[in-house]
Amino acid sequence: MALRAKKSREILNCIRDGVDVYLGSVFSEDEVKLIQRNVDSLRIEFSAKKSLISERRGKFRNIVFYEILCERYPWFKYSVDRDGRVKSNLHEFQINGSGPSLLALLFEKQIEIPSELQRRYGESLCDGNLAVQLERLFRDAQLMYPARDTFVRFIDAVKRAISTREPITVVTGICPDYSYVVKEGLVRFTFEHVGDEIGFSGRKFISMIPALSRFMAALESPYSTCIFGADFECLSVSGEGTSIKCASFEFVDKVKRQLKKISMSVSVPVEVSFFFDRVGGEDVWLRRHGQILDRLLQGDYGETGLSGPDVEEIFASRKSLYRAWFSDAEESFLKHLFLKQAAEFALIGEIYDHAFRNFVIFGVDHFKMEPFYSFSKRVPVIYRKMDYT
């Protein structure tokens, strides 16, 4: 039974204002009885919830009804701005295949639950088995749902592999085995030394492999895996002020031993590569990195979509990490270090795009740096959920 928008508003007003609902001659006798039962039930629920709502939040007149929906459906979300305007995900809900009104959703006890993809991206970007397997992948591999345009690029890469039978490359950059401590369930890097074990990010990569393998097998999609060692970070440890004392050649050797251990710890074939090798040596890396850094210093953020304030916000979120690495450094040094790292991510994005025809980056570092992968060209990047500061 569909209630017209005007009549729905009238009923909600009557419940909210404590007056009788007049249904008139629009409905049949049976329909009137059904609506009245729903009204009586909702009125009781409204009265109970109203006593718990702060008057200071009363600018939005329907706030009690929205709070009722929040209690019924954990995935229902809404917010109210200072002017009393409401934003919600009401449009994501379905009753008999269509979007319900507020009253219909309040009356209905059983509704069609939107999928995770629908809740996050509005309309579904994919359906059927692909949607099911995507949600399973993100859950089992503990992945973060990215922005919509990034998610579209990821789906396109998967679909391309399925349709062309050309393997999609899962590519990951592995941070060196830096020392860290665990506090209140979160990892904090101390940068006291660097080892040659699998390391924190290496273990995160290994933990994703079973879920990735199930995902690709379920879609009958061919794929390959390539991990890159962060050999270029030897340039940082050989500089002034770093807390790590390690010669460049020794650092690179440790990174190579680390990646060998990672590749031997997974059940799928893994190609191992290094950035200096891919670009033609350290000198070429320095030249290309310097060109990107110059643009960043001039406020040119390429295809990242970032603004100056966005970059400052990312820097603020990373400052404590840099402070642990360069404990006595000035603020200006840390900002320059941040932009140097941003340029590294930008160059890495270029290297991946040149090396692979169809690929997805699975990030196991800090997700805040994700936009810089797309400095030269927008690329698909999916991050594992964070567990370090």
Kinemage of the C-alpha trace (Angstrom):
@kinemage 1
@onewidth
@group {chain A} dominant
@subgroup {mainchain}
@vectorlist {calphas} color= white
{ca met a 1} P 0.000 0.000 0.000
{ca ala a 2} L 1.593 3.252 -1.158
{ca leu a 3} L 1.030 6.440 0.810
{ca arg a 4} L 1.204 9.673 -1.098
{ca ala a 5} L 3.924 12.078 -0.004
{ca lys a 6} L 1.439 14.688 1.254
{ca lys a 7} L -0.509 12.158 3.340
{ca ser a 8} L 2.779 10.708 4.677
{ca arg a 9} L 3.841 14.128 5.907
{ca glu a 10} L 0.434 14.676 7.510
{ca ile a 11} L 0.666 11.382 9.412
{ca leu a 12} L 4.188 12.122 10.622
{ca asn a 13} L 3.097 15.592 11.773
{ca cys a 14} L 0.156 14.131 13.684
{ca ile a 15} L 2.347 11.564 15.446
{ca arg a 16} L 4.961 14.178 16.280
{ca asp a 17} L 2.425 16.754 17.510
{ca gly a 18} L 0.309 14.275 19.452
{ca val a 19} L -2.936 14.737 17.516
{ca asp a 20} L -5.297 12.212 15.939
{ca val a 21} L -4.622 11.001 12.412
{ca tyr a 22} L -7.452 11.583 9.934
{ca leu a 23} L -7.269 9.267 6.957
{ca gly a 24} L -10.487 10.409 5.248
{ca ser a 25} L -12.079 8.435 2.453
{ca val a 26} L -8.877 7.883 0.456
{ca phe a 27} L -8.355 4.343 1.792
{ca ser a 28} L -10.525 1.299 2.111
{ca glu a 29} L -11.765 0.149 5.520
{ca asp a 30} L -9.111 -2.590 5.730
{ca glu a 31} L -6.380 -0.148 4.725
{ca val a 32} L -7.502 2.335 7.368
{ca lys a 33} L -7.309 -0.366 10.048
{ca leu a 34} L -3.808 -1.383 8.940
{ca ile a 35} L -2.531 2.197 8.815
{ca gln a 36} L -4.063 2.960 12.197
{ca arg a 37} L -2.351 -0.046 13.789
{ca asn a 38} L 0.968 1.122 12.346
{ca val a 39} L 0.322 4.666 13.561
{ca asp a 40} L -0.511 3.480 17.089
{ca ser a 41} L 2.627 1.344 17.225
{ca leu a 42} L 4.827 4.119 15.880
{ca arg a 43} L 3.287 6.647 18.290
{ca ile a 44} L 4.337 4.478 21.259
{ca glu a 45} L 7.851 4.104 19.864
{ca phe a 46} L 8.012 7.845 19.169
{ca ser a 47} L 6.993 8.785 22.722
{ca ala a 48} L 9.591 6.447 24.245
{ca lys a 49} L 12.396 7.721 22.020
{ca lys a 50} L 11.435 11.403 22.359
{ca ser a 51} L 12.199 11.378 26.083
{ca leu a 52} L 15.817 10.497 25.273
{ca ile a 53} L 16.415 13.208 22.668
{ca ser a 54} L 18.159 16.406 23.750
{ca glu a 55} L 16.134 19.553 23.069
{ca arg a 56} L 19.289 21.206 21.806
{ca arg a 57} L 19.113 18.924 18.787
{ca gly a 58} L 15.526 19.813 18.076
{ca lys a 59} L 16.044 22.139 15.097
{ca phe a 60} L 15.378 19.189 12.842
{ca arg a 61} L 11.731 18.302 13.535
{ca asn a 62} L 11.955 14.686 12.395
{ca ile a 63} L 14.997 13.852 14.499
{ca val a 64} L 13.083 11.358 16.666
{ca phe a 65} L 11.948 9.410 13.612
{ca tyr a 66} L 15.513 9.315 12.300
{ca glu a 67} L 16.775 8.119 15.680
{ca ile a 68} L 14.209 5.309 15.562
{ca leu a 69} L 15.592 4.235 12.192
{ca cys a 70} L 19.150 4.335 13.570
{ca glu a 71} L 18.081 1.969 16.335
{ca arg a 72} L 16.367 -0.413 13.946
{ca tyr a 73} L 18.977 -0.432 11.217
{ca pro a 74} L 22.658 -0.101 12.200
{ca trp a 75} L 23.596 0.890 8.640
{ca phe a 76} L 21.180 3.847 8.565
{ca lys a 77} L 23.143 7.104 8.891
{ca tyr a 78} L 22.125 10.750 9.039
{ca ser a 79} L 23.489 14.136 10.056
{ca val a 80} L 21.964 17.584 10.631
{ca asp a 81} L 23.791 20.824 9.879
{ca arg a 82} L 23.527 24.057 11.874
{ca asp a 83} L 20.570 25.206 9.802
{ca gly a 84} L 18.576 22.061 10.498
{ca arg a 85} L 19.119 20.505 7.063
{ca val a 86} L 19.379 16.747 7.118
{ca lys a 87} L 21.580 14.422 5.068
{ca ser a 88} L 20.954 10.689 5.187
{ca asn a 89} L 21.341 7.459 3.266
{ca leu a 90} L 17.559 6.898 3.172
{ca his a 91} L 17.791 6.549 -0.616
{ca glu a 92} L 19.844 3.363 -0.239
{ca phe a 93} L 16.947 1.386 1.297
{ca gln a 94} L 14.574 -0.666 -0.804
{ca ile a 95} L 10.984 -1.864 -0.326
{ca asn a 96} L 9.651 -4.000 -3.152
{ca gly a 97} L 12.463 -2.799 -5.370
{ca ser a 98} L 11.983 0.938 -4.927
{ca gly a 99} L 13.119 3.655 -2.545
{ca pro a 100} L 10.709 4.174 0.377
{ca ser a 101} L 9.452 7.356 1.995
{ca leu a 102} L 10.378 8.045 5.613
{ca leu a 103} L 6.935 6.913 6.790
{ca ala a 104} L 7.018 3.738 4.701
{ca leu a 105} L 10.389 2.837 6.218
{ca leu a 106} L 9.029 3.490 9.718
{ca phe a 107} L 5.950 1.359 9.057
{ca glu a 108} L 7.846 -1.477 7.418
{ca lys a 109} L 9.394 -4.003 9.780
{ca gln a 110} L 11.243 -5.997 7.137
{ca ile a 111} L 13.110 -4.174 4.392
{ca glu a 112} L 15.590 -5.198 1.742
{ca ile a 113} L 19.045 -4.765 3.254
{ca pro a 114} L 21.368 -2.802 0.956
{ca ser a 115} L 24.673 -4.442 0.163
{ca glu a 116} L 27.925 -2.988 1.419
{ca leu a 117} L 28.633 -1.665 -2.070
{ca gln a 118} L 25.205 0.017 -2.247
{ca arg a 119} L 25.614 1.576 1.184
{ca arg a 120} L 29.010 3.015 0.317
{ca tyr a 121} L 28.553 4.008 -3.299
{ca gly a 122} L 24.800 4.537 -3.624
{ca glu a 123} L 23.859 2.610 -6.721
{ca ser a 124} L 25.679 -0.643 -7.198
{ca leu a 125} L 28.675 -0.492 -9.513
{ca cys a 126} L 28.490 -4.219 -10.104
{ca asp a 127} L 26.136 -7.071 -9.369
{ca gly a 128} L 25.882 -10.822 -9.222
{ca asn a 129} L 28.875 -12.932 -8.332
{ca leu a 130} L 31.340 -10.055 -8.763
{ca ala a 131} L 29.582 -7.990 -6.092
{ca val a 132} L 29.426 -10.955 -3.714
{ca gln a 133} L 33.103 -11.766 -4.190
{ca leu a 134} L 34.174 -8.130 -3.846
{ca glu a 135} L 32.462 -7.805 -0.483
{ca arg a 136} L 34.021 -11.061 0.663
{ca leu a 137} L 37.475 -9.904 -0.468
{ca phe a 138} L 37.250 -6.586 1.359
{ca arg a 139} L 36.006 -8.301 4.502
{ca asp a 140} L 38.461 -11.217 4.572
{ca ala a 141} L 41.532 -9.227 3.502
{ca gln a 142} L 40.577 -6.331 5.813
{ca leu a 143} L 40.680 -3.823 2.975
{ca met a 144} L 39.522 -0.222 3.090
{ca tyr a 145} L 36.815 0.854 0.653
{ca pro a 146} L 38.316 3.689 -1.414
{ca ala a 147} L 36.751 6.719 -3.072
{ca arg a 148} L 34.238 5.896 -5.784
{ca asp a 149} L 36.454 6.773 -8.765
{ca thr a 150} L 39.298 4.638 -7.390
{ca phe a 151} L 36.908 1.748 -6.810
{ca val a 152} L 35.676 2.045 -10.403
{ca arg a 153} L 39.266 1.779 -11.666
{ca phe a 154} L 39.767 -1.328 -9.535
{ca ile a 155} L 36.596 -2.974 -10.870
{ca asp a 156} L 37.538 -2.071 -14.453
{ca ala a 157} L 40.938 -3.734 -14.007
{ca val a 158} L 39.310 -6.914 -12.680
{ca lys a 159} L 36.736 -6.998 -15.475
{ca arg a 160} L 39.476 -6.488 -18.065
{ca ala a 161} L 41.355 -9.518 -16.739
{ca ile a 162} L 38.197 -11.626 -16.831
{ca ser a 163} L 37.231 -10.614 -20.361
{ca thr a 164} L 40.681 -10.645 -22.006
{ca arg a 165} L 42.200 -13.489 -19.954
{ca glu a 166} L 45.297 -11.296 -19.564
{ca pro a 167} L 46.438 -11.578 -15.938
{ca ile a 168} L 45.860 -8.663 -13.627
{ca thr a 169} L 48.992 -7.829 -11.652
{ca val a 170} L 48.636 -7.373 -7.918
{ca val a 171} L 51.540 -5.091 -7.068
{ca thr a 172} L 52.741 -4.042 -3.620
{ca gly a 173} L 55.598 -1.927 -2.316
{ca ile a 174} L 57.031 -3.379 0.904
{ca cys a 175} L 58.429 -1.060 3.568
{ca pro a 176} L 61.821 -2.106 4.984
{ca asp a 177} L 61.930 -4.044 8.242
{ca tyr a 178} L 62.039 -1.010 10.518
{ca ser a 179} L 61.881 -1.509 14.283
{ca tyr a 180} L 58.577 -0.797 16.001
{ca val a 181} L 56.650 -1.170 19.241
{ca val a 182} L 53.019 -2.095 19.837
{ca lys a 183} L 51.006 0.121 22.179
{ca glu a 184} L 47.267 -0.280 22.829
{ca gly a 185} L 46.927 -2.469 19.773
{ca leu a 186} L 48.604 0.023 17.417
{ca val a 187} L 52.055 -0.198 15.899
{ca arg a 188} L 54.425 2.744 16.235
{ca phe a 189} L 57.645 2.704 14.273
{ca thr a 190} L 60.714 3.641 16.340
{ca phe a 191} L 63.313 3.636 13.513
{ca glu a 192} L 66.004 2.532 15.937
{ca his a 193} L 67.300 -0.019 13.447
{ca val a 194} L 66.412 -1.869 10.238
{ca gly a 195} L 66.439 -5.639 9.927
{ca asp a 196} L 66.170 -8.227 7.164
{ca glu a 197} L 63.126 -10.146 8.388
{ca ile a 198} L 59.666 -10.125 6.770
{ca gly a 199} L 58.745 -6.983 8.676
{ca phe a 200} L 55.459 -5.354 9.569
{ca ser a 201} L 54.243 -4.484 6.059
{ca gly a 202} L 55.492 -7.832 4.759
{ca arg a 203} L 53.270 -9.679 7.212
{ca lys a 204} L 50.314 -7.521 6.173
{ca phe a 205} L 50.925 -8.464 2.537
{ca ile a 206} L 51.193 -12.169 3.359
{ca ser a 207} L 47.932 -12.040 5.327
{ca met a 208} L 46.057 -10.750 2.253
{ca ile a 209} L 47.178 -13.472 -0.141
{ca pro a 210} L 44.621 -16.197 0.828
{ca ala a 211} L 41.680 -13.807 0.381
{ca leu a 212} L 43.087 -12.505 -2.916
{ca ser a 213} L 43.573 -16.039 -4.219
{ca arg a 214} L 39.985 -16.992 -3.308
{ca phe a 215} L 38.701 -13.838 -4.995
{ca met a 216} L 40.531 -14.446 -8.264
{ca ala a 217} L 39.633 -18.162 -8.291
{ca ala a 218} L 35.935 -17.418 -7.695
{ca leu a 219} L 35.917 -15.057 -10.681
{ca glu a 220} L 38.134 -17.359 -12.766
{ca ser a 221} L 40.389 -14.357 -13.274
{ca pro a 222} L 44.085 -14.883 -14.055
{ca tyr a 223} L 46.469 -12.838 -11.929
{ca ser a 224} L 50.096 -12.460 -10.997
{ca thr a 225} L 51.761 -10.931 -7.961
{ca cys a 226} L 54.765 -8.634 -7.830
{ca ile a 227} L 56.345 -7.142 -4.723
{ca phe a 228} L 58.822 -4.269 -4.787
{ca gly a 229} L 61.519 -3.650 -2.206
{ca ala a 230} L 61.994 -0.064 -1.048
{ca asp a 231} L 65.684 0.071 -1.971
{ca phe a 232} L 65.440 3.838 -2.552
{ca glu a 233} L 65.012 4.405 1.193
{ca cys a 234} L 68.754 3.804 1.514
{ca leu a 235} L 69.014 7.455 0.448
{ca ser a 236} L 67.224 8.518 3.620
{ca val a 237} L 69.224 6.457 6.079
{ca ser a 238} L 72.499 7.784 4.639
{ca gly a 239} L 71.451 11.399 5.208
{ca glu a 240} L 71.951 13.703 8.181
{ca gly a 241} L 69.817 13.447 11.306
{ca thr a 242} L 68.335 9.988 10.782
{ca ser a 243} L 68.038 7.740 13.819
{ca ile a 244} L 69.058 4.693 11.748
{ca lys a 245} L 72.770 4.199 11.279
{ca cys a 246} L 73.241 1.924 8.293
{ca ala a 247} L 75.394 2.142 5.182
{ca ser a 248} L 73.485 2.335 1.888
{ca phe a 249} L 74.831 -0.931 0.484
{ca glu a 250} L 74.027 -2.733 3.734
{ca phe a 251} L 70.511 -1.289 3.774
{ca val a 252} L 69.782 -2.470 0.224
{ca asp a 253} L 71.166 -5.897 1.012
{ca lys a 254} L 68.791 -6.179 3.983
{ca val a 255} L 65.838 -5.168 1.812
{ca lys a 256} L 66.729 -7.872 -0.716
{ca arg a 257} L 66.954 -10.536 1.985
{ca gln a 258} L 63.631 -9.329 3.391
{ca leu a 259} L 61.816 -9.722 0.061
{ca lys a 260} L 63.264 -13.170 -0.511
{ca lys a 261} L 61.813 -14.295 2.822
{ca ile a 262} L 58.425 -12.814 1.955
{ca ser a 263} L 58.296 -14.523 -1.445
{ca met a 264} L 59.113 -17.869 0.182
{ca ser a 265} L 56.349 -17.441 2.777
{ca val a 266} L 53.335 -17.422 0.440
{ca ser a 267} L 51.651 -20.213 -1.476
{ca val a 268} L 51.505 -18.385 -4.816
{ca pro a 269} L 54.304 -17.416 -7.202
{ca val a 270} L 55.619 -13.939 -6.406
{ca glu a 271} L 57.851 -11.851 -8.631
{ca val a 272} L 60.394 -9.780 -6.684
{ca ser a 273} L 61.563 -6.448 -8.042
{ca phe a 274} L 63.389 -3.278 -6.976
{ca phe a 275} L 62.813 0.317 -7.978
{ca phe a 276} L 66.396 1.211 -8.861
{ca asp a 277} L 66.480 -1.763 -11.245
{ca arg a 278} L 63.211 -0.768 -12.905
{ca val a 279} L 64.244 2.828 -13.660
{ca gly a 280} L 67.818 2.090 -14.723
{ca gly a 281} L 69.776 2.775 -11.574
{ca glu a 282} L 70.052 5.132 -8.638
{ca asp a 283} L 71.076 8.131 -10.758
{ca val a 284} L 67.963 7.857 -12.932
{ca trp a 285} L 65.792 7.501 -9.821
{ca leu a 286} L 67.313 10.662 -8.327
{ca arg a 287} L 66.787 12.632 -11.530
{ca arg a 288} L 63.160 11.643 -12.012
{ca his a 289} L 62.401 11.997 -8.308
{ca gly a 290} L 63.940 15.471 -8.303
{ca gln a 291} L 61.765 16.569 -11.224
{ca ile a 292} L 58.587 15.518 -9.393
{ca leu a 293} L 59.762 17.063 -6.122
{ca asp a 294} L 60.323 20.417 -7.847
{ca arg a 295} L 56.717 20.406 -9.039
{ca leu a 296} L 55.410 19.539 -5.576
{ca leu a 297} L 57.465 22.319 -4.000
{ca gln a 298} L 55.838 24.735 -6.443
{ca gly a 299} L 52.359 23.592 -5.419
{ca asp a 300} L 51.777 21.463 -8.524
{ca tyr a 301} L 50.065 18.273 -7.345
{ca gly a 302} L 49.544 16.747 -10.773
{ca glu a 303} L 46.544 14.460 -11.212
{ca thr a 304} L 46.134 13.759 -7.483
{ca gly a 305} L 43.143 16.094 -7.107
{ca leu a 306} L 44.723 17.521 -3.953
{ca ser a 307} L 44.724 21.171 -2.916
{ca gly a 308} L 47.246 22.979 -0.723
{ca pro a 309} L 45.127 22.504 2.448
{ca asp a 310} L 44.724 18.789 1.595
{ca val a 311} L 48.487 18.367 1.426
{ca glu a 312} L 48.939 20.205 4.740
{ca glu a 313} L 46.400 17.878 6.363
{ca ile a 314} L 48.255 14.803 5.085
{ca phe a 315} L 51.551 16.230 6.349
{ca ala a 316} L 50.039 16.831 9.801
{ca ser a 317} L 48.910 13.191 9.958
{ca arg a 318} L 52.425 11.967 9.103
{ca lys a 319} L 54.467 14.334 11.230
{ca ser a 320} L 54.771 12.061 14.276
{ca leu a 321} L 56.211 9.296 12.072
{ca tyr a 322} L 58.858 11.624 10.651
{ca arg a 323} L 59.625 12.942 14.117
{ca ala a 324} L 60.404 9.388 15.270
{ca trp a 325} L 62.736 8.982 12.301
{ca phe a 326} L 64.434 12.393 12.559
{ca ser a 327} L 63.995 13.278 16.209
{ca asp a 328} L 65.965 16.549 16.251
{ca ala a 329} L 64.812 17.942 12.932
{ca glu a 330} L 63.152 21.322 12.414
{ca glu a 331} L 59.572 21.611 11.153
{ca ser a 332} L 60.766 22.843 7.749
{ca phe a 333} L 62.990 19.780 7.373
{ca leu a 334} L 60.073 17.452 8.174
{ca lys a 335} L 57.850 19.210 5.629
{ca his a 336} L 60.526 18.822 2.971
{ca leu a 337} L 60.952 15.170 3.967
{ca phe a 338} L 57.200 14.663 3.560
{ca leu a 339} L 57.231 16.156 0.058
{ca lys a 340} L 60.238 14.002 -0.835
{ca gln a 341} L 58.239 10.955 0.241
{ca ala a 342} L 55.226 12.178 -1.735
{ca ala a 343} L 57.488 12.422 -4.785
{ca glu a 344} L 58.617 8.849 -4.141
{ca phe a 345} L 55.006 7.647 -4.215
{ca ala a 346} L 54.434 9.621 -7.412
{ca leu a 347} L 57.456 8.038 -9.090
{ca ile a 348} L 56.390 4.590 -7.884
{ca gly a 349} L 53.000 5.145 -9.526
{ca glu a 350} L 54.759 6.014 -12.792
{ca ile a 351} L 56.971 2.920 -12.567
{ca tyr a 352} L 54.011 0.609 -11.987
{ca asp a 353} L 52.062 2.156 -14.854
{ca his a 354} L 55.009 1.696 -17.207
{ca ala a 355} L 55.764 -1.858 -16.048
{ca phe a 356} L 52.253 -3.387 -16.080
{ca arg a 357} L 49.426 -3.224 -18.617
{ca asn a 358} L 46.674 -4.058 -16.130
{ca phe a 359} L 47.391 -3.765 -12.416
{ca val a 360} L 46.053 -2.862 -8.993
{ca ile a 361} L 48.202 -1.479 -6.187
{ca phe a 362} L 47.493 -3.072 -2.825
{ca gly a 363} L 48.893 -0.696 -0.243
{ca val a 364} L 50.295 -1.927 3.054
{ca asp a 365} L 51.785 1.400 4.131
{ca his a 366} L 49.894 4.487 5.336
{ca phe a 367} L 46.723 5.142 3.316
{ca lys a 368} L 47.121 8.917 3.653
{ca met a 369} L 49.797 8.827 0.944
{ca glu a 370} L 47.502 7.074 -1.557
{ca pro a 371} L 46.696 10.154 -3.724
{ca phe a 372} L 50.341 10.644 -4.673
{ca tyr a 373} L 50.400 7.341 -6.579
{ca ser a 374} L 48.166 9.122 -9.093
{ca phe a 375} L 50.401 12.175 -9.550
{ca ser a 376} L 51.021 11.469 -13.248
{ca lys a 377} L 48.021 9.261 -14.007
{ca arg a 378} L 45.047 8.032 -12.017
{ca val a 379} L 45.726 4.449 -10.942
{ca pro a 380} L 43.723 1.898 -8.906
{ca val a 381} L 44.918 1.690 -5.287
{ca ile a 382} L 43.333 -0.424 -2.543
{ca tyr a 383} L 44.636 -0.228 1.013
{ca arg a 384} L 44.607 -2.671 3.865
{ca lys a 385} L 43.011 -1.312 7.024
{ca met a 386} L 45.287 0.668 9.285
{ca asp a 387} L 46.815 -0.669 12.471
{ca tyr a 388} L 49.721 1.717 12.991
{ca thr a 389} L 50.144 5.405 13.799
